[in-house]
Amino acid sequence: MRMRRKEWAHRELAVCPYYIKEPTQYRGRWAEQFVRRQPLHLELGCGKGGFISQLASANAQTNYLAIDIKTEVMGEARRKCQAAYEAVGRPIDNLKIMPQEIQVIEKLLAPEDTVERIYINFPNPWPRGKHKKRRLTHTRQLVKYRQFLAPGAEIRFKTDDDELFEESQLYFKTAGFEITYLTRDLHHSDYTENIVTEHEQMFAQQGIPIKFCIAKTPLW
């Protein structure tokens, strides 16, 4: 279903200093776009920003890129980021939000951008056979991510979808990743770094277990 255009979102994003309307122009030069040179992390499909706003505002020692294809939801993400940073009394100097089609992520990031972590939270499961290649964890996508991931970098992946989770484990292994942590019930696991997303809260209220894993690239 097409999302209704939100004029306020476009107006606010147009004057937002950390929103980048045409991000591909910075391919290979992302480190230069931040005040400090420090580790770079990426969220694929940031949605309304509930996750990235909490994460980035609490971790000044890391730079973040948050991308989503829908400009309308990025307007809501901007508001949540603004509120989160104001709550901790920090300027928004370690975060950039931007529209980008993830299927062509290679247009946004080059090998020299050196991303150390990717977050993929509750992506579209694309259950139909011919559509599975569109999954953000599909081998075809993982191979693209490896072009700009640092040695020993990791992908942190959360989903409510059983089939997507099980098949993604094979995708990771096929693309040369090692799964170093895995749970099929995140909220009853020993993992202590979780940030609850909007979707996650909804699924948890419905009694649906959250699946989570960490997959790492080789150290060489």
C-alpha positions as CSV (number, residue, x, y, z in Angstrom):
1,M,0.0,0.0,0.0
2,R,1.4,3.4,-1.0
3,M,2.1,5.7,2.0
4,R,0.3,9.0,2.0
5,R,2.6,11.9,1.3
6,K,3.3,13.9,4.5
7,E,4.1,17.5,3.5
8,W,5.3,18.3,7.0
9,A,7.9,15.6,6.7
10,H,9.3,17.0,3.5
11,R,9.4,20.5,5.0
12,E,11.2,19.4,8.1
13,L,13.7,17.2,6.3
14,A,14.5,20.0,3.9
15,V,16.0,22.1,6.7
16,C,17.4,19.2,8.7
17,P,21.3,19.4,8.9
18,Y,21.8,15.6,9.4
19,Y,19.3,14.6,6.6
20,I,21.0,13.9,3.3
21,K,18.6,14.0,0.4
22,E,21.1,12.8,-2.3
23,P,23.5,10.5,-0.3
24,T,25.2,8.7,-3.2
25,Q,27.4,11.8,-3.8
26,Y,29.3,10.9,-0.7
27,R,30.1,7.4,-1.7
28,G,33.7,6.6,-0.5
29,R,33.8,9.8,1.6
30,W,31.5,9.1,4.5
31,A,34.1,9.5,7.2
32,E,34.6,13.1,6.1
33,Q,30.9,13.9,6.7
34,F,31.2,13.6,10.5
35,V,32.8,15.8,13.1
36,R,35.0,13.0,14.4
37,R,36.6,10.0,12.6
38,Q,35.4,7.0,14.5
39,P,33.8,3.6,13.8
40,L,30.9,3.7,11.3
41,H,27.7,1.7,11.8
42,L,24.8,1.3,9.5
43,E,21.1,0.6,10.0
44,L,19.3,-0.8,7.0
45,G,15.6,0.1,7.0
46,C,15.4,2.6,9.9
47,G,11.7,3.2,9.6
48,K,10.3,5.7,12.1
49,G,13.7,5.8,13.9
50,G,12.8,4.2,17.3
51,F,15.9,2.1,17.2
52,I,18.5,4.4,15.7
53,S,17.4,7.4,17.8
54,Q,18.1,5.4,21.0
55,L,21.3,3.8,19.8
56,A,23.0,6.9,18.3
57,S,22.2,9.3,21.1
58,A,23.7,6.9,23.6
59,N,26.9,6.2,21.7
60,A,28.8,9.3,20.9
61,Q,31.9,7.3,20.1
62,T,30.3,5.8,17.0
63,N,29.1,7.4,13.7
64,Y,25.9,6.1,12.2
65,L,24.2,6.1,8.9
66,A,20.4,5.2,8.9
67,I,18.7,4.6,5.6
68,D,15.1,3.9,4.5
69,I,13.4,4.1,1.1
70,K,10.4,6.0,2.4
71,T,10.9,9.8,2.9
72,E,7.6,10.0,4.9
73,V,8.9,7.7,7.7
74,M,12.2,9.5,7.7
75,G,10.3,12.6,8.8
76,E,9.1,10.7,11.9
77,A,12.7,9.4,12.4
78,R,14.0,12.9,12.4
79,R,11.6,13.9,15.2
80,K,12.5,10.9,17.3
81,C,16.2,11.5,16.9
82,Q,15.7,15.2,17.8
83,A,13.9,14.2,21.0
84,A,16.4,11.5,21.9
85,Y,19.4,13.8,21.6
86,E,17.7,16.6,23.4
87,A,16.9,14.2,26.3
88,V,20.6,13.4,26.8
89,G,21.8,17.0,26.1
90,R,23.9,16.2,23.0
91,P,24.2,17.7,19.6
92,I,23.3,15.4,16.7
93,D,26.9,15.2,15.3
94,N,27.3,11.4,14.9
95,L,24.2,10.5,12.8
96,K,23.1,11.0,9.2
97,I,19.7,9.8,8.0
98,M,18.9,9.4,4.3
99,P,16.7,7.8,1.6
100,Q,18.3,4.9,-0.3
101,E,17.1,1.8,-2.1
102,I,18.9,-1.0,-0.2
103,Q,18.9,-3.3,-3.2
104,V,21.5,-1.1,-4.8
105,I,23.5,-0.3,-1.6
106,E,26.7,-0.4,-3.6
107,K,25.7,3.1,-5.0
108,L,25.9,4.5,-1.4
109,L,28.9,2.8,0.1
110,A,32.3,1.9,-1.3
111,P,35.1,-0.3,0.1
112,E,36.9,2.7,1.6
113,D,33.9,3.6,3.7
114,T,34.7,0.6,6.0
115,V,31.5,-0.1,8.0
116,E,32.1,-2.1,11.2
117,R,28.5,-3.1,12.0
118,I,25.1,-3.4,10.2
119,Y,21.8,-3.5,11.9
120,I,18.8,-5.2,10.2
121,N,15.7,-5.1,12.2
122,F,12.4,-6.8,11.1
123,P,12.8,-6.5,7.4
124,N,10.2,-7.6,4.8
125,P,10.4,-11.4,4.9
126,W,9.5,-11.7,1.2
127,P,8.0,-15.2,1.6
128,R,7.2,-16.0,-2.0
129,G,9.9,-18.0,-3.8
130,K,10.6,-15.6,-6.7
131,H,10.8,-12.7,-4.3
132,K,13.2,-14.2,-1.8
133,K,16.2,-12.6,-3.5
134,R,14.8,-9.2,-2.3
135,R,15.5,-10.1,1.3
136,L,18.0,-7.9,3.0
137,T,19.8,-11.0,4.3
138,H,19.8,-12.9,1.0
139,T,23.2,-14.1,-0.2
140,R,23.0,-11.6,-3.1
141,Q,22.8,-8.7,-0.7
142,L,25.3,-10.1,1.8
143,V,27.9,-10.3,-0.9
144,K,27.3,-6.6,-1.6
145,Y,27.7,-5.7,2.1
146,R,31.0,-7.5,2.3
147,Q,32.4,-5.1,-0.2
148,F,32.4,-2.3,2.4
149,L,32.4,-4.3,5.7
150,A,35.6,-4.3,7.7
151,P,37.4,-7.6,8.5
152,G,35.7,-8.9,11.7
153,A,32.7,-6.7,11.1
154,E,29.3,-7.9,12.1
155,I,25.6,-7.9,11.1
156,R,23.0,-7.9,13.9
157,F,19.7,-9.3,12.6
158,K,16.3,-9.4,14.3
159,T,13.0,-10.8,13.0
160,D,9.7,-12.3,14.1
161,D,9.6,-14.5,11.0
162,D,10.6,-18.1,11.5
163,E,11.3,-19.0,7.8
164,L,13.3,-15.9,7.2
165,F,15.4,-16.5,10.2
166,E,16.2,-20.1,9.4
167,E,16.9,-19.4,5.7
168,S,19.0,-16.4,6.6
169,Q,21.4,-18.6,8.5
170,L,22.2,-20.4,5.3
171,Y,22.5,-17.1,3.5
172,F,25.1,-15.9,6.0
173,K,27.1,-19.1,5.8
174,T,27.0,-19.1,2.0
175,A,28.3,-15.6,1.9
176,G,31.2,-16.4,4.2
177,F,29.9,-15.1,7.5
178,E,30.3,-16.9,10.8
179,I,27.3,-16.9,13.1
180,T,28.7,-16.1,16.6
181,Y,25.4,-15.6,18.5
182,L,21.9,-17.0,17.9
183,T,18.7,-17.1,19.9
184,R,15.2,-17.9,18.8
185,D,13.7,-16.1,21.8
186,L,15.6,-12.9,22.4
187,H,13.6,-11.6,25.3
188,H,14.3,-14.7,27.3
189,S,18.0,-14.9,26.3
190,D,21.3,-13.8,27.9
191,Y,21.8,-11.0,25.4
192,T,22.0,-7.7,27.2
193,E,22.4,-5.1,24.5
194,N,19.0,-5.2,23.0
195,I,17.1,-2.0,22.0
196,V,13.4,-2.7,21.5
197,T,12.0,-1.4,18.2
198,E,8.4,-0.4,17.4
199,H,7.8,-3.7,15.5
200,E,9.5,-5.7,18.3
201,Q,7.2,-4.3,20.9
202,M,4.1,-5.1,18.8
203,F,5.2,-8.7,18.2
204,A,6.2,-9.3,21.8
205,Q,2.7,-8.1,22.9
206,Q,1.3,-10.7,20.6
207,G,3.4,-13.4,22.2
208,I,5.6,-13.9,19.1
209,P,9.2,-14.8,20.0
210,I,11.9,-12.6,18.6
211,K,14.7,-14.3,16.6
212,F,18.2,-12.7,16.7
213,C,21.6,-13.5,15.5
214,I,25.1,-11.9,15.0
215,A,27.0,-12.9,11.9
216,K,30.7,-11.8,11.5
217,T,33.0,-11.5,8.5
218,P,36.4,-13.2,8.6
219,L,39.3,-11.3,10.2
220,W,41.3,-11.3,7.0
